[in-house]
Amino acid sequence: MTIWKRLLITLLCMVLASFIVGLAWRGMFDARIPSYLSGLIGGVSALAIWELLRPRSGR
């Protein structure tokens, strides 16, 4: 998979994860999620997706 496809998929997953958690937070607490927490969730999801899409050597 090319770097651009990996980057696009990672970016989409990061935004989607932040959006879903923001909706859940608003439903539970009836308030907006703090921006630092939204960024942390998006970043952690991006790291996980980036690793899952990493090309495997030796196969």
N, C-alpha and C positions, 0 to 999 in steps of 0.2 A: 504494500500500500504506500502510495506516495506521501510525502510530508504534508502536502496541502490538504489531502483527504483526511489525514489524521488530525490536522489542526482544525479543520472545519467541524468534524465530528466532535472533537473535544470541546470546542467553543459552544456548539449547540447544546451539548449535554450539560455544560457548566451553567448556561443561561436557564435551561429547563429545570435543573435541580434547584437553582436559586428561586425561580418563580414558584415551583411547587411548594417548597418549604415556606416561602413567604405567604402563600395562600393558607397553608396549614397553620402557621403562626397566627395569622389574622383570625382564623376560625376559632382557635383555642383561646387567645388572649384579647381579642377585639382591639388590637393595636398593630402598628406597623413594626416589622422586624428591624432591629438595629442594623445599620449598613455594614458594620464590621462583622456581624454574625452571618449576614447574607454572603459577604465576600469570602468568609472562611468556608462556608458550606460549598460555595461554587468552586473554590480553589481545591478543596479536598476531592470533590467529585471529578474535577479536571485531571488531577494527578492519577486517580484510579483509572479513568478512561484512557489516558495517555499510555499507561502501563499495559492495559489490556490490548491496545492496538499496536503495541511495539512488535516489530518483526522478530520472530524467533530464529536464532541461529542454530545450525546443526540439524535442521529438518529437511 
